[in-house]
Amino acid sequence: MTVSLFDQFMSPTFLGIPLIALALLLPWLLFPTPSMRWLDNRLLTLQNWFVIRFTNQIFLPIGQNGHKWAVLLSSLMLFLITLNTLGLLPYTFTPTTQLSMNMALAVPIWLATVLIGLRNQPTVALGHLLPEGTPTLLIPVLIIIETISLFIRPLALGVRLTANLTAGHLLIHLISTAAFVLFPLMPTVAILTSILLFLLTLLEVAVAMIQAYVFVLLLSLYLQENTYGPSSTRLSYS
């Protein structure tokens, strides 16, 4: 039972060829493309409205230098939402349940924000490792702790996304199996279980969208931290 329960998280293969690349490329075909018409259709209008609202909210506290990341983070947001929600359909594979893929998305972008901070404002970037007013005896310890927390950030991004999606898929699998087994024995309990399964599915749709948003939001916060110093960040919120 344990093996079959976790088989859904294995990368699908065909004739020994992994199909995860196909699972990553096909969602891009679902996005509506701009047309040459004066007026866009409803789906394209909704997509443009969502991208504009998301970009305005994420990049509001970030300066002009950070706005170069708008296309990358907005595309990543749409990509993750599409993968997470499509993975809730029956007989589909969710690539974002793979920790290796989530780390492959988190590490390069996090590393790019750190390198930008070290290149543009090395004093401020290194100053994040030591809070102001730290006692002298605690300086070596705090530097080590802050350095470890800095390198844990991409791992936390990948593990958070993987754990939330994996837990949701396991709950749906277990509750659906329970409803199927209980239906011939206790129909009333099976119906209640099916209602719980429906509500859990709605919750997982929300979780899939929220986790994609949190993933990109944290990356934008890392970008903001390395684009501005602490004083400039406070001014942008005031």
Buried (B, 14 or more C-beta within 10 A) or exposed (E): EEEEEEEBBEBEEEEEEEEBEEBBEEBEEEEBEEEEEEEBEEEBEEBEEBBEEBBEEBBEBBEEEBEEBBEBBBBBBBBBBBBBBBBBEEEEBBBBBBBEBBBEBBBEBBEBBBEBBBEEBEEBBEEBBBEEEEEEEEEEEBBEEBEEEBEEBBBEBBBBBBBBBBEBBBBBBEBBBBBEEBBEEEEEEBEEBBEBBEEBBEEBBEBBBBBBBBBBBBBBBBBBBBBBBEEBBEEEEE
